Amino acid sequence: MKKFNQFLCIAILTLFSTAIYAQATITGKILDGDMNSPLPGANIIVKGTTNGTTTNFDGDFTLNAKSESGEVVISYVGYVTQTFEFSGNTDLGTITLQSSDLGLSEVQIIASVAVDRKTPVAVSTVRAEEISLKLGTQEFPEILKSTPGVYATKAGGGFGDGRINLRGFDSENVAVMINGVPVNDMENGRVFWSNWAGLGDVTSTMQVQRGLGAARVAVPSIGGTINILTKTTDVEEGGNVMTTLGNDGYTKFGVTYSTGLMDNGFAATVSAAKTDGDGYVRGTQFNAVSYFVNVSKKINDQHKLAFTAFGAKQRHGQRQNRQLIETYKNSPDGIKYNQDWGYKNGQVTFIEDNFYHKPQISLNHYWDLNEKTSISTAAYVSFGSGGGGGTMRSDADIPGFVNDGLFKFTNPEYRLGNFGPLDFDRIVDENIANGANGSNAALRASRNDHNWYGVLSTLKSDLSDDLVLLAGLDYRNYTGIHFREVTDLLGGQFIINDDNVNNPTGVAREGDKVSYFNDGLVGWIGFFGQLEYDINEKFNTFISVNASNTSYKRKDYFNYLDSDPLQETDRFNFFGFGAKGGGNYRIDSNHNVFINLGYFEKAADFDAVFPEFNNEEINENAENQKIMSFEVGYGYRGDKLSANVNLYRTAWRDRTETIAFQLNEDETGFANILGVNAIHQGIEIDFVYRATDKLDLTGMLSLGDWRWEENVTGVNILDEEQEVVDTVDLFIEDVPVGDAAQTTFALGTNYKFTPETRFTIDYNYFARLYSDFDPSDRGTEGAPDPWEVPDYGVFDTAFSHSFPFGNFKATLIARMNNVFNTKYIADSLDGADSNAETALVYYGFGRTFSVGATIKF
């Protein structure tokens, strides 16, 4: 018995030691091939099992293989998957994952992509994997709502009508770039996200560069830059089909296919999707067809061409009119209430809607002159067509003809019940009864078509091992074509509109232009240069300068006869420039600090030069807006914790403000009111903590102090004889900036049950959201601050799981936003008394959900 016990002990020890030996440990480090920087979050899985791990912030990983030999698969969304054999304890060393998108590294040069722990700017990066998990039925800007300094909402709630503010600045002062090409409207700087429906499907990486940002071209980045890189052409052949279903009839179907890089050097990727739904808000039905095409050709070792075209043709109902809180409470639809729609012949008909198609087409040429110098050039064009719907009334002045056309659209008597949709059929019957007088009320569309051409070229040259020069040209030519057209006479045969001096009859039928018809011509030529100097392995610095000339010209086809020389103005030129610099110091492998500062002048917008929308009263001396920005930051990168702290201060001087006055009976003069200044300053903190190999905790806190700086009082407006014709008083000192939450907080969890199964919970909290207002309207001393919207917080959650599906790979994603159906006000326009009773508001969405499936082949 004693010998048997000894034998049993030896056997157990032998089996135990064999098991220990069989559990090989695999280690390594993974780098991003484009940036040569660590790639945190990459997946390492033992092939044929669910056993895996992910890299830490330094790109390092350790995996207990639970077997003596086999293969590990290393993958990351947007990169080519690699497989390695192991036998026993194995150190795979440094592994570089190459992008699965051909030409992405060249695009990154044009797009001025910031590099972690090197580029001295505050930056947050969202990759394709996170976009697919977070998007669901949300608006594209809402992906960024957990980013410091960002406030994103659905605004009125129509498909694509979302908006975003960055550090308290609206979209007119936030640069949006797609593949390095600026897409802010050339006349007013606005960004309409509905023009880019489907952008989430083709985005490879999105960076939010807060403050000055890394862009070298002159762009309106007072608040920051949203830098979007789309997919290019996949290196490997394959594709996917996908579908998503969501609340309120949301359906989406899409397909993508890539040829991979073929032997002849060609590669192509095509993608298309169709999206439909009823909309969460009443009367906001939508449909969109989005597409993406990229074809690339490697000509030889020096030249590569890439052609890209993407866009979306969409139409959706809108909620353009905010309402009093009391109105939502009294409406049977509650927070979904919308007055801007109705029924005609039993069919939903929009009072307000949006329809647009804006394809973005570019041809990129990458030329390696030699080992040290390259030129990347993007020639692009965009043809926009579409606009937004609305109402119009007849201009007829006929005895006995009641001119109440617009009143009919808002009169409760024309509604189907209290707070109900509009009874279009009643208006149709009345228009038919008008007979020879034509329609009294009709629907129209305000069109904003455009033709936009541009070239953006960047030279990159390594002057030495430590010094890099980047220089280039930014050319843009834009024509905005603005007019209204009759879209539905609502039963009548015509409508009277007397705004076109070239149409003396004043008769307009469906498809005819009415109200106005003019072109806005904008020219742009800019030059930029940047020097990047790596003093040593720890210290990187840069200095950048740019200069640009913006020219404006206007053609008016309605206010002037075709024979009148005033139909076309001269060109008016405005010079802008900027300079910025900064440095990043890596104290050690864990700590870094950076600083940046800059000054730039932004040319006045088109409407500031033509404030009366005619060709006679021109403000040709419109002042540049002046921006000074300063920022310091600290970063920490450890095995488990990554964190950033940023302090910023942006001074916005001479915000465009003009006043008109009569020089004489026939002539109007304009004065530029200087001193309308604002200060935006604050602190931003964000972190990611890898509690375990499976659990990540994320968080951020953003505390802003955004205020108008000082009163502008007693400003005398003088005419040509130096006589006072008006006095300006703006009482804005220390009044908070409205329209964005100045305090934001986020906390999230990301738990990986396996490398292929994830569950997330995100909490976002918003406070100190002041109602939007125009500082020009604050002419009374002692007026209260704008109404402060109640604080609110919402929970979102998502689940994703990937698994083999025959010879394919399938991924399921389920998402729920506002899990607890919290009721909150997301947008507010200040009322007469600056309180809750007079504010006009939009409520945020209640609980919404989506489920989606993707099959890769």
C-alpha positions in Angstrom: 0.0 0.0 0.0 2.9 2.3 0.8 4.5 1.7 -2.6 1.1 2.3 -4.3 0.8 5.7 -2.6 4.3 6.6 -3.6 3.5 5.6 -7.2 0.3 7.7 -7.2 2.2 10.7 -5.9 4.8 10.4 -8.6 2.1 10.0 -11.3 0.3 13.1 -10.1 3.5 15.2 -10.0 4.4 13.9 -13.5 1.0 14.8 -14.9 1.1 18.2 -13.1 4.5 19.1 -14.5 3.4 18.0 -18.0 0.4 20.2 -17.7 2.6 23.2 -16.7 4.9 22.5 -19.6 1.9 22.2 -22.0 0.7 25.7 -21.0 3.1 27.7 -23.1 3.3 31.5 -22.5 3.4 33.7 -25.6 4.6 37.3 -25.4 5.2 40.1 -27.9 4.7 43.7 -28.9 2.4 45.0 -31.6 2.9 48.3 -33.5 0.8 50.3 -36.0 2.5 50.0 -39.3 1.4 53.5 -40.5 2.6 55.4 -37.4 5.1 52.9 -36.0 3.4 53.4 -32.6 1.9 51.0 -30.1 -1.4 49.5 -31.0 -3.5 49.0 -27.8 -6.5 46.7 -27.9 -5.3 44.4 -30.7 -6.6 40.8 -30.4 -4.4 37.8 -29.9 -6.3 34.4 -30.0 -5.1 30.8 -30.0 -6.3 29.5 -33.4 -9.3 27.3 -33.1 -10.2 28.3 -29.6 -11.7 31.2 -27.7 -8.6 31.6 -25.6 -7.1 35.1 -26.1 -6.0 38.4 -24.8 -5.5 42.0 -26.0 -2.5 44.4 -26.0 -2.0 47.0 -23.4 -1.3 50.7 -24.0 2.3 50.0 -24.9 1.2 47.3 -27.4 2.6 44.5 -25.2 0.8 41.3 -24.5 1.2 38.0 -22.6 -1.0 35.0 -23.4 -1.2 31.6 -21.6 -1.8 29.4 -24.6 -3.1 26.4 -22.6 -1.3 24.1 -25.1 2.3 23.2 -25.9 2.2 24.3 -29.5 -0.1 25.7 -32.1 -0.9 29.0 -33.9 -1.9 32.5 -32.6 -4.0 34.9 -34.7 -3.3 38.6 -34.3 -6.0 40.9 -35.6 -7.3 44.5 -35.3 -10.1 46.1 -37.2 -8.7 48.0 -40.2 -5.4 46.0 -40.2 -4.2 42.8 -42.0 -4.6 39.8 -39.8 -1.4 37.8 -39.2 -0.8 34.2 -37.9 2.2 32.9 -36.0 3.3 29.4 -34.9 4.5 28.8 -31.4 6.0 25.9 -29.6 6.6 26.1 -25.9 7.2 29.5 -24.3 7.6 31.9 -27.3 8.5 35.6 -27.6 7.2 36.8 -30.9 9.1 40.0 -30.5 7.9 43.2 -32.3 5.0 42.6 -34.7 4.0 45.4 -37.1 0.4 45.2 -38.3 -0.1 46.8 -41.7 -3.3 48.7 -42.6 -5.8 46.7 -44.6 -6.5 49.9 -46.5 -4.2 50.6 -49.4 -2.9 54.2 -49.5 -4.1 55.0 -45.9 -0.6 56.2 -44.9 -0.5 58.7 -47.8 -4.0 59.9 -47.0 -2.9 60.5 -43.4 -0.3 63.0 -44.6 -2.9 65.1 -46.4 -5.3 64.7 -43.5 -2.8 65.8 -40.8 -3.5 62.9 -38.5 -2.2 63.4 -35.0 0.1 60.8 -33.4 -0.2 59.9 -29.8 2.6 61.1 -27.5 4.1 63.0 -30.4 1.8 65.6 -31.9 1.3 68.3 -29.3 -2.5 68.6 -29.5 -5.5 67.3 -27.5 -6.9 64.5 -29.5 -9.3 61.6 -29.2 -9.5 58.8 -31.8 -12.4 56.6 -32.6 -11.8 53.6 -34.9 -14.1 51.6 -37.1 -14.7 48.9 -34.6 -16.0 51.4 -32.0 -18.1 53.2 -34.6 -19.9 50.0 -35.6 -20.6 49.3 -31.9 -21.7 52.8 -30.9 -23.6 54.1 -34.0 -26.8 52.1 -34.0 -29.6 54.5 -34.9 -27.8 57.5 -33.5 -26.7 60.5 -35.5 -23.1 60.3 -36.7 -21.9 63.2 -34.5 -23.3 61.4 -31.4 -20.6 58.8 -31.6 -18.4 61.5 -30.0 -20.6 62.5 -27.1 -18.3 60.8 -24.6 -15.4 62.9 -25.9 -14.1 65.8 -23.7 -15.4 69.2 -24.8 -18.1 67.7 -27.2 -21.8 68.4 -27.0 -23.8 66.5 -29.7 -27.6 66.3 -30.1 -30.2 65.3 -32.6 -31.5 68.9 -32.7 -35.0 68.7 -34.3 -34.7 64.9 -34.5 -34.9 64.4 -38.3 -32.6 61.9 -40.0 -29.2 63.6 -40.4 -30.2 66.8 -38.6 -27.8 66.2 -35.7 -25.4 69.0 -34.6 -22.2 69.1 -32.7 -20.4 71.8 -30.6 -16.8 71.6 -29.6 -15.5 73.6 -26.6 -18.6 75.7 -26.9 -18.2 76.6 -30.6 -20.9 75.6 -33.1 -20.3 73.9 -36.5 -19.5 77.2 -38.2 -16.3 77.3 -36.0 -15.4 73.7 -36.0 -13.5 72.4 -39.0 -14.8 69.1 -40.5 -12.4 67.4 -42.9 -13.0 64.1 -44.8 -9.7 62.6 -46.0 -8.1 66.0 -45.4 -10.6 67.9 -47.6 -12.5 70.6 -45.8 -16.3 70.2 -46.1 -17.6 73.2 -44.2 -19.8 75.3 -46.4 -17.7 77.8 -48.2 -20.2 80.7 -47.6 -21.1 80.3 -44.0 -19.0 77.5 -42.5 -21.9 75.2 -41.6 -21.9 71.5 -41.8 -25.1 69.6 -42.6 -24.6 66.0 -41.5 -27.6 64.8 -43.6 -25.3 65.4 -46.6 -23.2 62.5 -45.3 -25.8 59.9 -44.4 -24.0 56.6 -44.5 -20.6 58.1 -43.5 -20.4 55.8 -40.5 -20.4 52.8 -42.8 -17.2 53.8 -44.6 -15.2 55.6 -41.8 -11.9 54.0 -41.0 -10.8 56.4 -38.3 -12.2 59.6 -36.8 -10.1 62.0 -34.8 -11.3 64.9 -32.7 -8.4 67.4 -32.5 -9.5 69.9 -29.9 -8.3 73.5 -30.1 -5.8 74.4 -32.8 -5.5 70.9 -34.0 -2.9 69.4 -36.4 -4.3 70.6 -39.7 -1.9 72.7 -41.7 -4.4 74.2 -44.1 -6.3 77.3 -43.0 -9.7 75.9 -41.6 -12.2 77.4 -39.2 -10.9 75.4 -36.2 -11.7 77.8 -33.4 -13.2 75.0 -31.3 -11.3 72.2 -33.0 -11.2 69.8 -36.0 -13.1 66.7 -36.7 -10.9 64.7 -39.0 -12.6 61.7 -40.7 -10.7 59.2 -42.7 -12.8 56.9 -44.9 -11.8 53.4 -46.0 -9.6 53.2 -49.1 -9.2 49.9 -50.9 -8.7 46.6 -48.9 -5.5 44.7 -49.4 -7.3 41.4 -49.1 -10.2 40.1 -51.2 -13.5 39.8 -49.4 -16.6 41.7 -48.3 -19.7 41.6 -46.2 -23.5 41.9 -46.2 -25.2 43.6 -43.3 -28.6 44.6 -41.9 -29.9 46.7 -39.0 -33.4 46.9 -37.6 -34.4 49.5 -35.0 -37.2 51.4 -33.4 -39.9 53.2 -35.4 -39.4 51.2 -38.5 -35.7 51.7 -38.9 -34.3 49.3 -41.5 -30.9 49.3 -43.2 -29.4 46.9 -45.7 -25.9 47.1 -47.1 -23.2 45.2 -49.0 -19.4 45.7 -49.4 -17.0 43.9 -51.7 -13.2 44.3 -52.3 -11.1 42.7 -55.0 -8.0 42.9 -52.9 -4.7 43.9 -54.4 -4.5 42.1 -57.8 -1.3 41.1 -59.7 -1.7 44.0 -62.1 -1.6 46.5 -59.2 -5.3 47.3 -59.3 -7.6 47.1 -56.3 -11.2 48.2 -55.9 -13.7 48.4 -53.0 -17.4 49.2 -53.5 -20.1 49.6 -50.8 -23.8 50.5 -50.9 -26.6 50.7 -48.3 -30.2 51.7 -48.1 -31.8 53.1 -45.0 -35.5 53.8 -44.3 -37.6 54.6 -41.3 -40.6 56.4 -39.8 -38.5 58.5 -37.4 -38.8 58.8 -33.7 -40.4 62.3 -34.0 -43.8 62.4 -35.7 -43.7 63.3 -39.3 -39.9 62.6 -39.9 -40.1 59.6 -42.2 -36.8 59.2 -44.1 -35.1 57.2 -46.9 -31.5 57.3 -48.0 -29.2 55.4 -50.4 -25.5 55.7 -49.7 -22.6 54.5 -51.7 -18.8 54.3 -51.7 -16.3 53.4 -54.4 -12.5 53.4 -54.3 -10.2 52.2 -57.1 -6.5 52.3 -56.7 -3.6 51.5 -59.1 0.1 51.2 -58.2 1.8 52.3 -61.4 5.4 51.7 -60.3 7.5 52.2 -57.2 7.1 55.9 -57.4 3.5 56.6 -58.4 0.1 55.5 -57.1 -3.3 56.7 -58.1 -6.5 56.4 -56.1 -10.0 57.4 -57.1 -12.7 57.8 -54.4 -16.4 58.7 -54.7 -19.0 58.6 -52.0 -22.2 60.2 -51.0 -25.9 59.7 -50.1 -29.1 60.7 -51.8 -31.6 61.2 -49.0 -34.9 62.8 -48.1 -36.4 63.2 -44.6 -39.1 65.0 -42.8 -38.0 67.7 -40.4 -39.1 69.3 -37.1 -37.9 72.8 -37.7 -39.9 74.6 -35.0 -39.1 74.4 -31.3 -42.0 74.5 -28.9 -42.8 75.7 -25.4 -42.4 73.0 -22.7 -46.1 73.5 -22.0 -47.0 72.5 -25.6 -45.2 69.2 -25.3 -47.0 68.5 -22.1 -50.4 69.2 -23.6 -49.7 67.2 -26.8 -50.8 63.6 -27.0 -47.5 62.9 -28.8 -45.5 64.3 -25.8 -41.8 64.8 -26.6 -42.4 63.4 -30.1 -44.7 66.3 -31.0 -44.1 68.0 -34.4 -46.3 70.6 -36.1 -44.4 70.5 -39.4 -46.3 67.7 -41.2 -49.8 66.6 -42.2 -52.0 64.4 -44.4 -52.9 65.0 -48.0 -55.1 62.4 -49.7 -54.4 60.1 -46.8 -50.6 60.3 -47.4 -48.0 61.8 -45.0 -47.0 65.2 -46.5 -44.2 67.3 -45.0 -44.5 71.0 -44.3 -40.7 71.0 -43.6 -38.4 68.5 -45.1 -34.8 68.1 -46.4 -33.6 66.5 -49.6 -30.0 66.5 -50.8 -27.4 64.6 -52.8 -23.8 65.7 -52.4 -21.3 63.3 -54.0 -17.7 63.8 -53.0 -15.3 62.7 -55.7 -11.5 62.9 -55.5 -8.5 61.7 -57.4 -5.4 61.2 -55.3 -1.9 61.0 -56.7 1.0 59.8 -54.5 4.5 60.5 -55.9 7.7 59.3 -54.2 10.3 61.6 -55.7 13.0 59.8 -53.8 13.6 58.1 -50.4 13.2 61.4 -48.6 10.7 63.4 -50.5 7.1 62.7 -51.6 4.1 64.7 -52.9 0.5 63.8 -52.1 -2.1 65.6 -54.1 -5.9 65.4 -54.0 -8.0 66.9 -56.7 -11.7 66.9 -55.7 -15.1 68.0 -56.8 -18.5 68.1 -55.2 -21.8 68.7 -56.9 -24.6 69.4 -54.3 -28.2 69.4 -55.3 -31.2 69.8 -53.0 -32.6 71.9 -50.2 -35.3 72.2 -47.5 -39.0 72.4 -47.8 -41.3 75.1 -46.4 -44.4 77.2 -47.1 -45.3 80.3 -49.1 -48.3 82.5 -49.7 -49.6 84.3 -52.7 -48.5 87.9 -53.3 -51.7 88.7 -55.0 -53.4 92.0 -54.0 -57.0 91.5 -55.1 -60.1 93.0 -53.4 -61.9 90.3 -51.4 -58.9 88.0 -51.6 -57.8 87.2 -48.1 -54.0 86.8 -48.0 -53.7 84.4 -45.1 -51.7 81.7 -46.9 -49.0 81.2 -44.2 -51.6 81.5 -41.4 -53.3 78.4 -42.6 -50.2 76.3 -41.9 -50.2 77.3 -38.2 -53.9 77.9 -37.5 -55.2 75.2 -35.1 -58.5 75.2 -37.1 -56.6 73.6 -40.0 -55.3 70.7 -37.8 -56.8 67.3 -37.4 -57.6 67.6 -33.7 -55.8 69.5 -31.0 -52.0 69.4 -31.7 -52.8 67.1 -34.7 -51.2 67.0 -38.1 -52.2 69.6 -40.7 -55.3 68.9 -42.9 -53.8 69.6 -46.3 -57.0 68.5 -48.0 -58.8 71.6 -46.6 -56.2 73.9 -48.0 -56.4 72.1 -51.4 -60.2 72.6 -51.4 -59.8 76.3 -50.6 -57.2 76.8 -53.3 -59.5 75.1 -55.9 -62.3 77.5 -54.8 -60.0 80.5 -55.4 -60.2 79.6 -59.1 -58.7 82.4 -61.3 -56.9 83.9 -58.3 -54.6 80.9 -58.0 -53.3 79.3 -54.9 -53.5 81.2 -51.7 -51.0 78.9 -49.9 -48.4 76.5 -51.4 -45.3 74.5 -50.6 -41.9 75.5 -51.8 -38.3 74.3 -51.4 -35.3 76.6 -50.6 -32.6 75.2 -52.8 -28.9 75.5 -52.1 -27.2 73.7 -55.0 -23.4 74.1 -55.4 -20.5 73.3 -57.6 -17.2 73.0 -55.7 -13.7 72.2 -57.1 -10.5 72.0 -55.2 -6.9 70.9 -55.2 -4.9 70.1 -52.0 -1.3 69.2 -52.5 1.3 68.5 -49.8 5.1 68.2 -50.2 6.9 66.1 -47.4 10.7 66.2 -47.3 13.1 64.8 -44.8 15.6 67.6 -44.6 17.6 65.5 -42.2 17.1 62.6 -39.8 15.5 65.0 -37.3 14.0 67.8 -39.5 10.9 67.4 -41.7 9.4 70.0 -44.0 5.8 70.0 -45.1 4.5 72.6 -47.5 1.6 72.9 -49.9 -1.2 74.5 -51.8 -4.9 74.7 -51.0 -7.1 75.9 -53.8 -10.9 76.0 -53.8 -13.5 77.4 -56.1 -17.2 77.4 -55.1 -20.4 78.5 -56.6 -23.5 78.4 -54.5 -26.8 78.5 -56.4 -29.6 79.8 -54.2 -33.3 79.9 -55.1 -36.7 78.9 -54.1 -39.0 76.8 -56.3 -42.7 75.9 -56.1 -43.0 72.2 -55.2 -46.8 71.8 -54.6 -49.5 74.3 -55.5 -51.9 72.4 -53.3 -54.8 72.3 -55.7 -54.2 75.6 -57.5 -53.0 76.1 -61.1 -50.5 78.9 -60.2 -49.5 81.3 -57.5 -48.7 85.0 -57.7 -45.1 85.9 -56.7 -43.8 89.4 -57.6 -40.2 89.1 -56.5 -38.7 88.5 -59.9 -38.3 91.8 -61.8 -37.6 89.8 -65.0 -41.0 88.2 -64.7 -43.6 91.0 -65.0 -46.5 88.6 -65.0 -45.7 87.4 -61.5 -47.2 84.0 -62.3 -45.4 80.9 -61.0 -46.2 77.3 -61.5 -44.8 74.1 -60.0 -41.0 73.9 -60.7 -40.7 77.7 -61.2 -38.3 79.8 -59.2 -39.8 82.3 -56.7 -38.8 84.7 -53.9 -35.1 84.9 -54.8 -32.5 83.5 -57.2 -28.8 84.4 -56.8 -25.3 82.9 -56.9 -22.6 83.2 -54.3 -19.2 82.8 -55.8 -16.3 82.1 -53.4 -12.7 81.8 -54.3 -9.9 80.5 -52.1 -6.2 80.2 -52.5 -4.0 79.3 -49.6 -0.4 78.3 -48.8 0.9 76.5 -45.8 4.2 75.4 -44.4 5.4 73.4 -41.4 8.7 72.3 -39.9 8.8 69.4 -37.5 11.9 68.9 -35.5 12.7 65.9 -33.4 15.4 67.3 -31.1 15.9 63.8 -29.6 14.0 60.7 -29.0 12.0 62.5 -26.3 11.3 65.9 -27.6 9.3 66.8 -30.7 8.4 70.3 -31.8 6.8 72.1 -34.7 6.0 75.5 -36.1 3.3 76.0 -38.8 2.2 79.0 -40.8 -0.5 79.6 -43.4 -2.0 82.4 -45.4 -5.1 82.5 -47.6 -7.1 84.9 -49.7 -10.9 84.6 -49.7 -12.9 86.3 -52.4 -16.6 86.9 -52.6 -18.8 87.8 -55.5 -22.6 87.8 -55.9 -24.9 87.5 -58.9 -28.6 88.3 -58.4 -31.1 87.3 -61.1 -34.3 88.5 -59.4 -33.6 91.9 -57.9 -32.1 93.3 -61.1 -33.0 93.2 -64.8 -30.8 91.0 -67.0 -29.6 94.2 -68.6 -28.6 95.9 -65.3 -24.9 96.0 -64.6 -25.8 95.7 -60.9 -26.8 92.1 -61.5 -23.2 91.1 -60.9 -20.9 92.6 -58.3 -17.1 93.0 -58.2 -15.0 90.5 -56.3 -14.2 91.5 -52.7 -11.0 90.0 -51.2 -10.2 89.2 -47.6 -6.8 88.1 -46.4 -6.4 85.6 -43.6 -3.4 84.1 -42.0 -2.4 81.9 -39.1 0.7 80.7 -37.1 0.9 78.0 -34.5 3.6 76.0 -32.8 4.1 73.6 -30.0 6.2 70.8 -28.5 5.8 67.5 -26.9 8.2 66.1 -24.3 8.2 62.4 -23.4 9.5 62.4 -19.8 9.8 58.6 -19.9 7.9 55.7 -21.2 4.9 56.6 -19.0 4.7 60.4 -18.9 4.6 63.2 -21.5 3.7 66.9 -21.5 2.9 69.2 -24.4 2.2 72.8 -25.1 0.8 74.6 -28.1 -0.2 78.1 -28.9 -1.4 80.0 -32.0 -3.0 83.0 -33.5 -5.1 83.2 -36.7 -7.5 85.6 -38.4 -10.6 84.3 -40.0 -12.2 86.1 -42.9 -15.8 87.3 -42.4 -18.5 85.0 -43.9 -20.3 85.7 -47.1 -23.4 87.0 -45.4 -21.3 89.6 -43.5 -20.2 91.1 -46.8 -23.7 91.1 -48.3 -25.8 91.5 -45.2 -28.9 92.9 -47.0 -28.9 90.1 -49.6 -28.6 92.5 -52.5 -25.8 93.9 -54.7 -26.0 97.5 -53.6 -25.6 97.5 -49.9 -22.2 95.8 -49.5 -20.0 95.7 -46.3 -16.7 95.5 -48.2 -14.7 96.4 -45.1 -16.0 93.5 -43.0 -13.5 92.8 -40.2 -11.6 89.5 -39.8 -12.4 87.5 -36.7 -9.2 87.1 -34.5 -8.5 84.0 -32.5 -5.7 83.4 -29.9 -5.4 79.9 -28.4 -3.2 78.4 -25.8 -3.1 74.9 -24.3 -1.0 72.7 -22.1 -1.5 69.0 -21.6 -0.2 66.0 -19.7 -0.4 62.3 -20.7 0.2 59.1 -18.8 0.6 55.7 -20.4 1.0 52.7 -18.1 0.4 49.0 -18.3 -3.2 49.4 -17.1 -4.0 53.1 -17.1 -4.0 55.7 -19.9 -5.0 59.2 -19.0 -4.8 62.8 -20.3 -5.3 66.2 -18.7 -5.6 69.4 -20.8 -5.9 73.0 -19.9 -7.0 75.4 -22.6 -7.9 79.1 -23.2 -9.2 80.4 -26.5 -9.9 84.1 -27.0 -12.4 84.9 -29.8 -12.0 88.6 -30.7 -14.2 90.8 -33.0 -17.0 88.3 -33.6 -18.7 89.5 -36.8 -21.2 92.1 -35.9 -22.5 94.8 -38.2 -25.2 97.5 -38.1 -26.9 99.1 -41.0 -28.0 102.7 -41.2 -29.3 105.1 -43.9 -26.7 107.3 -45.6 -29.5 108.9 -47.7 -32.8 108.0 -49.1 -31.4 105.6 -51.6 -28.2 104.3 -49.9 -27.5 102.2 -46.8 -24.2 102.2 -45.0 -22.7 99.6 -42.7 -20.5 99.8 -39.6 -18.5 97.0 -38.2 -19.0 96.8 -34.4 -15.7 95.7 -32.8 -15.2 94.3 -29.3 -17.8 91.5 -29.4 -15.4 89.1 -27.7 -15.7 85.7 -25.9 -13.4 83.6 -23.7 -13.6 79.8 -23.8 -11.4 78.2 -21.2 -11.5 75.0 -19.2 -10.0 71.7 -18.2 -10.5 68.3 -19.8 -9.7 64.9 -18.2 -10.1 61.5 -19.9 -8.8 58.0 -19.1 -9.0 54.3 -19.9 -8.2 51.8 -17.2 -7.7 48.1 -18.1 -8.8 46.5 -14.9 -8.3 43.0 -16.3 -7.6 41.4 -19.6 -11.4 41.4 -20.1 -12.6 44.6 -18.4 -11.9 48.2 -19.5 -13.2 51.3 -17.7 -13.4 54.6 -19.5 -14.2 58.1 -18.3 -13.9 61.8 -18.9 -14.7 65.1 -17.2 -14.9 68.4 -19.0 -15.3 71.6 -17.1 -15.8 74.7 -19.3 -15.9 78.4 -18.5 -17.3 80.0 -21.6 -18.4 83.6 -21.3 -18.8 86.8 -23.3 -15.9 89.0 -22.2 -17.2 92.6 -21.8 -19.9 95.0 -22.6 -19.9 97.0 -25.8 -21.5 100.3 -24.9 -21.8 103.8 -26.2 -20.5 102.9 -29.7 -21.3 105.9 -31.9 -22.1 105.1 -35.5 -21.0 107.9 -37.8 -22.1 108.7 -41.4 -19.8 110.2 -44.1 -20.3 113.6 -42.5 -19.2 112.2 -39.2 -22.6 112.8 -37.6 -24.0 110.3 -35.2 -26.8 108.2 -36.8 -27.0 105.5 -34.2 -25.6 104.2 -30.9 -24.8 100.5 -30.1 -25.1 99.0 -26.6 -24.5 95.3 -26.0 -24.6 94.2 -22.3 -22.9 90.9 -22.5 -20.1 91.0 -19.9 -19.8 87.6 -18.1 -23.0 86.3 -19.7 -22.5 82.5 -20.3 -22.2 81.2 -23.8 -25.2 79.2 -24.7 -26.1 76.2 -26.9 -23.7 73.6 -25.4 -23.3 72.0 -22.0 -20.3 73.5 -20.2 -20.0 70.6 -17.8 -19.9 67.0 -19.2 -19.0 63.7 -17.5 -18.9 60.2 -18.9 -18.2 56.8 -17.4 -18.2 53.5 -19.3 -17.4 49.8 -19.0 -16.3 47.5 -21.8 -16.3 43.9 -20.8 -15.0 41.1 -23.1 -16.5 37.8 -22.2 -14.2 36.4 -25.0 -12.2 38.3 -27.7 -15.3 37.9 -29.9 -18.0 38.9 -27.3 -18.3 42.4 -25.8 -20.7 44.2 -23.5 -20.7 47.9 -22.9 -22.4 50.3 -20.6 -22.0 54.1 -21.0 -23.3 56.9 -18.8 -23.2 60.5 -20.0 -24.0 63.5 -17.8 -24.6 67.1 -19.0 -24.9 70.2 -16.9 -24.7 74.0 -17.2 -26.4 74.0 -20.6 -27.6 77.6 -21.2 -30.2 78.5 -23.8 -28.9 79.7 -27.1 -29.2 83.5 -27.8 -27.9 86.2 -30.0 -25.6 88.6 -28.0 -26.7 91.3 -30.4 -30.2 91.1 -28.8 -29.0 91.9 -25.3 -29.4 95.7 -25.4 -30.9 96.1 -22.0 -28.7 96.5 -18.9 -29.3 94.1 -16.1 -31.1 91.5 -18.2 -30.9 88.0 -16.6 -28.6 85.3 -17.9 -30.1 82.9 -20.4 -32.2 80.2 -19.0 -30.2 77.2 -17.7 -31.6 73.9 -18.9 -32.0 71.2 -16.1 -29.0 68.8 -15.8 -29.5 65.3 -17.2 -27.8 62.0 -17.6 -28.5 59.0 -19.8 -27.4 55.3 -19.9 -26.5 53.5 -23.2 -25.6 49.9 -23.6 -24.4 47.6 -26.4 -23.6 43.9 -27.0 -21.6 42.4 -29.8 -20.8 38.8 -30.6 -18.8 37.2 -33.5 -18.9 33.6 -34.4 -18.2 31.2 -37.4 -21.1 30.9 -39.8 -20.3 28.1 -42.2 -17.2 29.3 -44.0 -18.0 32.9 -43.1 -17.8 35.1 -40.0 -20.9 36.6 -38.5 -21.2 39.5 -36.1 -24.3 40.5 -34.1 -24.6 43.9 -32.5 -27.5 45.0 -30.2 -27.7 48.5 -28.9 -30.1 50.4 -26.6 -29.8 54.2 -26.0 -31.3 56.0 -23.1 -32.0 52.7 -21.3 -34.1 54.2 -18.6 -36.2 56.4 -20.9 -35.0 59.6 -19.2 -36.9 62.7 -20.3 -34.6 65.7 -20.9 -34.2 68.9 -22.9 -31.3 68.8 -25.3 -31.7 72.1 -27.1 -33.1 75.4 -26.0 -33.6 78.9 -27.5 -33.9 81.6 -24.9 -37.3 83.3 -24.5 -38.3 86.9 -23.7 -38.0 86.4 -19.9 -35.1 83.9 -19.9 -37.1 81.3 -18.0 -38.6 77.8 -18.5 -42.0 79.3 -19.4 -40.7 81.3 -22.4 -37.9 79.1 -23.7 -38.4 77.2 -27.0 -37.0 73.7 -26.7 -36.4 70.3 -28.3 -36.5 67.3 -26.1 -34.0 64.5 -26.5 -35.1 61.1 -27.7 -36.4 58.6 -25.2 -35.5 54.9 -25.2 -34.4 53.6 -28.7 -32.9 50.3 -29.8 -31.3 48.6 -32.8 -30.1 45.1 -33.7 -27.8 44.3 -36.5 -26.0 41.4 -38.2 -23.0 41.4 -40.5 -21.7 38.4 -42.4 -18.1 38.6 -43.7 -17.0 36.6 -46.7 
